[in-house]
Amino acid sequence: MNNIISLTLFSILLFILAISYVLGVSFFLTDYMWSVSLILYLILVYSLRYANGINSIDFYSLFYISILVFIFGRFFGVILGYDKNPIFQLDFFVYRSLNDFEKTKLMYYSYAGLISLEIGLYISRLIFNREKEFCYKINLSKRSLYIILFIYILYTVISLFFQVQNTIKYGYLDQLAQSQSSDYTFQSGTIITLTSAFLISLFCLQDNKRITNIFLLFLGLNTISVLVMGTRGAFICYLLFLIWYYNDFGFKKVNIAKVIIYFSLIFLFLNTIFYYITFRENDENALNIYQRMGKFIYDQGVTLMVFNESTYYNDYPIHQYFQNFIPGSTFIYNTFYHNIPFYDKTFVTHLNYYSNPGLFQLGYGLGWAFFSDIYIYSSGILAFYILYIVLFSIFINWLQFNLKRSLLVGIMTIGTFMYIIYLPRSYLATAFPLLVYIFVIYYSYRLVFKRKK
């Protein structure tokens, strides 16, 4: 009954928002007032989740936190007292400062995204049954597991060595510049990504926890190599994965105090130790820890303005519309139809190049946002934008609810967890083609195995 009430409340809230948008209602609020509005909304969200007994560290909840940090981080920065830069201003790579009408439009879409995610959550709780016990097992001999683990450890050590060496030799930005300014080629990294997804699923679903812990340790070392190069995202997602995995894949109810401790430790680490181990240039060494914390949470929220910037373009490369869901689309387009220039490899490169081609070729960029992908597919039509986010939310919850019911869903969920968690500041092509690969390989294996029998 509580789920129905919550769904009704969010549906009414979304209806009011949509009517206000259609009528062209604008709001003239300060940054602080916008921030307070977000806090009030989140009080409603988490109060209803508490009333419905929703786990705060399941797949959906962690994805939602990722949305709040990467897209709404600036609002939290303001609440924490950071006031050196406005929320609705972009002063890196591109300069843009929004007026009140532009702010209102951006917040209509941002709030519509948040509310649509919650609607998808409560629809999922009404239509799906949650399986809390595993209905399957992966049975591999200990010898086979140790052989696979040894190969992975060897690869991790070699990869870590060369990545750090290249970063020291060429620098963080130089490597990005080389990548961004090169024409499209087949991405061999896809094979590594796919292999990693299967390995993560394999080791996390088998029963020997000692082997799993060793694997996760070296997986952590692999993400640390990326952290050293200057990218925090992969390491943050790894830490969130550990929280999720060690709490029974998000099925174990965790005390809210423990959740706060988890995220406080991550937050503290990224504002202290990170600055001493990264090769990425930064200008924050002169700040004290409190100033770093305020600036850190503010900086994460730059994705809000990246989302805004992406809405000014409508001529994104056609092949990426398919590549986001159908792996190999870009390769086929490039091979048989038209050579893809370096600035049109993805939506991301297109936005960055046309925003500032000079800085783009030096390795700089704006990045991307999950809401940007949804906005492009919906052509900016609010009704479709809402529908697509609701469907996405239902899909994430379906993965969580069915993780223990089906081996295929288990592999898909565990293998893509870190990629989906990072979607708020990434793009769909990092996760959805991987799901397709897993689906095809899984059923191909089953077909071959049955024939051999």
URURSUL-V895803 format. One record per residue. PHI is phi in degrees with one decimal (none if undefined). PSI is psi in whole degrees, -180 to 180 (NA if undefined). OMEGA is omega in degrees with one decimal (none if undefined). Layout:
PHI;PSI;OMEGA, PHI;PSI;OMEGA
This chain:
none;-41;178.3, -61.4;-35;178.7, -63.4;-41;179.9, -66.3;-43;179.0, -62.5;-44;179.9, -63.6;-44;178.3, -60.9;-42;179.8, -64.2;-44;-179.8, -61.7;-45;-179.6, -70.3;-33;177.2, -65.9;-41;177.3, -63.9;-43;179.5, -61.2;-42;179.5, -68.1;-37;178.1, -62.9;-44;178.5, -62.6;-43;178.3, -61.4;-45;-178.3, -64.2;-42;178.5, -63.7;-43;178.4, -61.7;-39;178.9, -64.9;-46;-179.4, -63.6;-38;-179.5, -76.9;-8;178.5, 75.0;29;179.2, -69.9;128;178.6, -113.8;153;-179.8, -119.6;138;-178.6, -112.9;81;-173.7, -116.6;151;173.2, -77.7;167;177.0, -57.0;-40;-178.6, -65.7;-40;-179.6, -67.9;-40;175.3, -60.7;-41;-179.1, -65.2;-42;178.1, -63.9;-38;178.6, -61.2;-38;178.0, -66.8;-44;179.6, -61.1;-44;178.7, -62.0;-41;178.4, -63.7;-42;-178.6, -68.6;-30;173.8, -60.7;-43;176.8, -62.4;-47;-178.1, -57.5;-53;-173.5, -77.2;-24;173.3, -66.3;-44;178.9, -68.6;-37;177.2, -63.9;-41;178.7, -63.0;-43;-180.0, -64.3;-29;-179.2, -94.6;2;178.0, 66.9;34;-178.2, -81.7;130;-178.5, -66.2;135;-176.5, -83.4;-4;179.0, -129.5;24;173.0, -78.7;178;-173.6, -54.9;-51;-176.6, -63.0;-44;-177.3, -62.9;-40;178.3, -70.2;-36;176.0, -63.9;-40;179.9, -63.0;-41;177.0, -63.0;-39;176.6, -60.8;-42;175.8, -59.7;-46;-177.5, -64.0;-40;-178.3, -71.8;-50;-170.9, -81.1;-26;-178.5, -106.8;-32;-176.3, -114.0;16;-178.3, -58.2;-34;-178.0, -63.6;-33;179.7, -66.6;-40;177.0, -67.9;-36;176.6, -59.2;-42;178.3, -63.9;-44;178.9, -61.2;-35;179.8, -79.7;-2;175.0, 104.6;3;178.9, -79.3;120;-175.5, -136.2;21;-177.8, -76.8;-25;-179.4, -133.6;143;178.4, -69.1;156;176.7, -66.4;-46;-170.7, -97.7;48;178.2, -137.0;137;175.4, -115.4;117;-176.1, -123.9;18;175.6, -128.4;136;179.5, 73.3;-50;175.5, -136.8;141;174.9, -101.4;127;174.7, -153.5;132;177.1, -126.3;121;-172.3, -83.0;143;170.8, -86.5;178;-174.2, -64.1;-33;178.9, -69.6;-41;179.0, -69.3;-38;176.4, -59.9;-45;-178.1, -61.8;-44;179.4, -61.4;-46;180.0, -60.7;-41;-178.9, -73.3;-29;173.5, -57.9;-49;-178.7, -69.5;-36;-179.2, -67.8;-46;177.8, -68.3;-36;176.3, -59.6;-38;177.4, -64.2;-46;-179.9, -63.1;-46;-177.9, -67.2;-40;179.8, -62.9;-38;176.7, -60.9;-43;179.7, -67.7;-38;177.0, -61.5;-42;176.7, -61.5;-37;178.5, -60.8;-50;-174.7, -74.8;-30;172.1, -62.8;-43;-179.9, -60.9;-41;-178.9, -68.4;-22;178.8, -87.3;-30;-172.8, -104.9;-18;-178.2, -110.8;144;171.3, -93.3;138;-177.6, -92.5;121;178.0, -91.7;117;-174.3, -101.7;-8;178.4, -121.8;143;-178.9, -66.2;133;177.4, -101.7;10;-176.9, -155.2;167;176.0, -143.3;151;172.2, -102.6;119;-177.8, -111.2;106;175.2, -128.5;146;178.8, -65.4;151;179.7, -60.2;-35;-179.5, -63.9;-44;179.4, -62.0;-41;-179.6, -63.8;-41;-178.8, -69.9;-33;176.9, -65.6;-47;178.1, -61.9;-42;-179.7, -64.3;-41;179.0, -61.9;-44;179.4, -62.0;-42;-179.8, -66.0;-43;179.4, -62.3;-42;178.9, -61.3;-45;177.8, -62.5;-42;-178.2, -62.6;-45;-178.7, -63.5;-46;179.9, -64.9;-44;-179.7, -62.4;-43;179.8, -61.1;-43;-179.6, -61.5;-49;-176.2, -71.4;-34;178.8, -65.9;-45;178.5, -66.5;-40;179.7, -61.4;-46;179.9, -65.7;-37;179.6, -66.2;-42;177.9, -65.4;-40;-175.3, -75.3;-45;-172.7, -106.2;-22;-178.4, 90.4;158;-177.1, -64.8;-49;-175.8, -70.1;-37;-179.3, -61.7;-39;178.6, -66.6;-41;176.9, -64.6;-40;-179.2, -62.4;-43;179.2, -62.8;-41;-179.3, -67.0;-45;-175.1, -72.6;-29;-175.2, -93.7;3;179.5, -94.4;146;178.7, -68.2;167;-177.2, -65.7;135;171.0, -137.0;165;177.4, -58.8;133;-175.9, -88.1;97;179.6, -66.2;-21;178.7, -62.3;-20;178.6, -61.2;-38;179.6, -64.2;-42;179.1, -65.4;-43;179.4, -61.1;-45;-179.4, -64.8;-43;177.9, -61.5;-43;179.2, -62.1;-40;179.9, -60.9;-44;178.9, -67.6;-39;-179.9, -65.7;-43;178.1, -59.0;-44;179.6, -65.2;-44;-178.9, -58.7;-51;-175.2, -72.5;-29;-178.9, -81.8;-21;-178.0, -96.6;-15;177.8, -82.9;166;-167.3, -85.4;-21;-176.2, -78.3;96;-174.6, -69.1;-27;177.9, -62.6;-44;178.4, -66.5;-40;178.5, -60.2;-44;-178.9, -63.9;-39;177.6, -64.5;-44;179.3, -60.9;-46;-178.3, -65.6;-32;176.2, -61.2;-47;-178.7, -75.7;-27;171.5, -63.1;-39;176.8, -63.7;-40;177.7, -62.3;-36;178.5, -64.5;-42;179.3, -72.4;-29;176.9, -65.3;-34;177.6, -61.5;-36;176.6, -72.3;-36;177.6, -62.2;-43;179.6, -61.7;-35;178.9, -72.0;-13;174.8, 118.5;2;-178.1, -105.8;116;-176.2, -84.8;-23;-170.5, -55.9;-49;-176.6, -62.5;-39;-178.6, -70.1;-39;177.1, -61.1;-45;179.7, -63.9;-35;177.1, -63.0;-44;179.3, -64.1;-40;177.2, -65.1;-36;177.1, -62.5;-43;179.1, -60.8;-43;177.7, -59.2;-45;-178.8, -66.2;-48;-176.0, -65.9;-48;-176.3, -74.4;-4;171.5, -112.0;45;175.1, 58.0;48;178.2, 54.9;37;176.6, 82.7;5;179.8, -89.7;-22;-179.3, -79.4;128;178.0, -71.7;128;-177.1, -116.3;136;177.2, -58.8;138;-177.1, -59.6;-32;178.5, -63.9;-39;178.9, -67.3;-38;177.8, -61.8;-43;178.8, -62.1;-40;178.2, -63.5;-44;178.3, -52.1;-54;-173.6, -74.3;-28;176.1, -66.3;-41;179.3, -66.1;-42;176.7, -61.6;-46;-178.9, -61.3;-44;-179.6, -64.8;-43;179.7, -59.0;-46;-176.0, -69.9;-14;179.0, -106.2;4;178.7, -129.4;-80;-173.2, -60.5;-36;-177.1, -53.3;-39;-175.0, -71.2;-16;-179.5, -97.3;-13;-176.6, -113.4;-10;-176.1, -87.2;148;173.9, -93.4;-1;-179.4, -76.5;135;179.7, -69.7;139;175.3, -149.6;159;-176.7, -112.7;28;-172.8, -108.9;4;-177.3, -64.6;-24;-178.3, -82.9;-9;-177.3, -86.1;149;173.1, -81.1;174;-171.1, -65.1;-36;179.7, -66.7;-42;177.8, -64.8;-38;178.1, -63.2;-41;-179.2, -62.6;-45;178.6, -63.6;-44;179.9, -69.3;-36;-179.1, -61.5;-51;-177.5, -66.4;-34;176.4, -64.9;-46;-177.1, -62.4;-36;-180.0, -62.0;-32;-176.9, -78.3;7;178.7, -61.6;-20;-179.4, -60.1;-27;175.6, -57.6;-45;-179.0, -77.1;-25;173.0, -66.1;-43;175.4, -57.4;-47;179.4, -59.6;-44;-177.4, -63.9;-36;-178.0, -67.7;-21;-178.1, -77.3;-10;-178.7, -84.7;-6;-178.4, -115.4;146;179.3, -137.2;15;-178.1, -118.8;42;-178.6, -66.5;152;-177.5, -58.7;131;-173.0, -63.8;-36;-175.4, -64.5;-28;-178.0, -70.7;-25;175.9, -58.6;-35;-179.8, -89.0;-38;-177.1, -61.4;-29;179.7, -60.4;-23;-177.6, -126.1;-28;-176.6, -114.5;104;-177.7, -61.7;140;178.6, 92.9;-6;-178.0, -61.1;-45;-179.8, -65.9;-40;179.2, -61.7;-45;179.3, -64.9;-44;179.4, -60.9;-44;-177.8, -69.5;-34;-175.4, -80.8;-41;-170.9, -109.4;-13;-176.0, -120.5;-59;-173.3, -155.4;132;176.5, -64.1;130;-176.4, -90.7;120;177.5, -69.3;161;-174.2, -59.8;-30;-176.4, -84.1;-5;179.4, -118.3;22;-179.6, -66.1;-37;-179.3, -145.1;173;172.1, -58.1;-38;-175.8, -64.2;-51;-178.8, -65.0;-34;178.4, -63.0;-49;179.5, -60.8;-48;-175.9, -66.4;-41;-178.3, -65.9;-48;-176.9, -74.9;-17;175.5, -78.2;-41;-179.6, -162.1;85;-174.7, -60.8;-34;-178.8, -64.8;-53;179.4, -67.4;-33;179.0, -59.3;-44;-177.8, -75.9;-10;173.9, -91.3;-3;176.3, 107.5;-3;-180.0, -84.6;165;178.1, -174.5;167;179.3, -91.0;-25;-172.4, 88.0;-151;-175.8, -154.3;178;179.5, -146.0;144;176.7, -56.3;-43;179.1, -62.4;-27;178.5, -65.7;-44;177.4, -58.9;-46;-178.6, -63.9;-41;179.8, -62.3;-42;-179.4, -66.4;-45;-179.3, -66.2;-29;-179.7, -89.7;-2;-176.6, 56.1;28;177.9, 77.6;4;179.1, -80.4;118;-170.9, -58.6;-38;-178.1, -62.2;-45;178.5, -69.6;-38;177.4, -56.7;-46;178.8, -64.7;-46;-178.4, -58.8;-46;-177.1, -64.6;-38;179.8, -71.5;-38;175.4, -59.9;-46;179.5, -63.3;-40;178.1, -63.1;-43;178.9, -62.5;-43;177.9, -61.4;-40;-179.1, -64.2;-45;179.0, -60.4;-45;-179.8, -67.7;-35;175.6, -61.8;-42;177.3, -59.6;-47;-178.9, -64.0;-46;-175.3, -67.2;-29;-174.9, -106.2;6;-178.7, -53.6;-41;-175.7, -94.2;-4;-178.4, -87.5;-34;-173.4, -133.3;134;177.4, -60.7;-42;179.6, -60.1;-48;180.0, -64.8;-36;177.5, -60.6;-46;179.0, -65.0;-43;-179.8, -62.6;-43;-176.4, -69.8;-50;-177.6, -68.3;-41;-177.2, -67.3;-28;-177.3, -109.5;2;-175.0, -51.6;-54;-174.8, -66.5;-31;179.2, -72.3;-40;179.9, -71.0;-39;178.6, -59.6;-33;-177.4, -87.6;-3;-177.8, -55.4;-35;-178.8, -51.1;-30;176.3, -120.1;25;178.7, -131.3;-159;-178.7, -133.4;159;-170.0, -57.6;-29;-176.4, -66.0;-14;177.9, -79.0;-14;-174.9, -124.7;-48;-169.8, -69.9;-40;174.4, -60.4;-32;177.9, -63.5;-39;176.4, -61.8;-40;179.4, -66.2;-45;177.8, -57.0;-47;-179.0, -61.2;-44;-179.9, -60.4;-48;-177.3, -65.9;-47;-178.0, -65.4;-40;-179.7, -60.3;-49;-177.8, -75.6;-28;174.6, -65.4;-43;179.1, -63.0;-44;-179.5, -63.9;-38;179.9, -65.1;-46;179.6, -65.4;-43;-178.0, -62.7;-41;179.9, -65.7;-39;-179.9, -65.6;-38;179.3, -66.1;-33;177.1, -67.2;NA;none
